[in-house]
């Protein structure tokens, strides 16, 4: 029986920051007996950053995209292509509820994915505990309950309003803001709740996402090896792209509406593109950035190249 001793230095770990532990750099982490061969110390790698717990949130984002598009696009097609600009009061409230609900879920799901990236890069050894399937399912469930409750309250308060003048909504769907401003009675509660929802569902998630990437940036600066830093940063690119295409057009359109005299048609076109393009791009971006999917595509390509193309060439030669 031979004793093989191999030291696993803390400086060799991909994220050797203070968040991992207070062990001295030259302290061996593990010893053990072997027969003829020495022990190897398994260190966390960047591949541990993409695990099934994350895909619960990705699946929820996909559901939100599909359902949000299904609630929004049919009426847009009916309005712009067939010039049917009328909708009943009950259908308008239903349209408002579902469009705003799935927009809210998209925003909160992007925040959940930011949490996933923070844990993966700043606390890699605790990733499987904090981002397990059960934990992510619970978090997504809470976002659904919160979204349904606050959007239902937002829509319910519309029913207390009286519309005695114009019934023309300056929007491409039954948007909350353009509707409650048409009311003749007191609408201060609706105005306050609209501002509160904008802050809670759009501004605060965006601020928290920015803070999360500040923490990620600080953690990446503590990584000594540039290759490991690059690999860790690549796991965030999909999320960063989704955040940019979702939040930036939304905030730019709203800020222009508040600061400039933006025409109603220009605002509607910008908002329509903001709400239709990201749901189309989200599946493509996350699919192409998912390692398992890319490996499956490469494997299928090689299989087609080896098996199918020679058959096609042989058949062409026979002809």
Secondary structure, DSSP 8 states (H G I E B T S, - for coil): ---------GGGSTT-STTT----TT--------SSS--------GGGGS-HHHHHHHHHHHHHHHHHHHHHHHHHHHHHTS------HHHHHHHHHHHHHHHHHHHHHHHHHHHHHHHHHH-GGGHHHHS-HHHHHHHHHHHHHHHHHHHHHHHHGGGG----S----SSSS--HHHHHTT-SS--HHHHHHHHHHHIIIIIHHHHHHHHHHHHHHHHHHT-S-HHHHHHHHHTTHHHHHHHIIIIIHHHHHHHHHHHS---HHHHHHHHHHHHHHHHHHHHHHHHHT-HHHHHHHHHHHHHIIIIIHHHHHHHHHH-
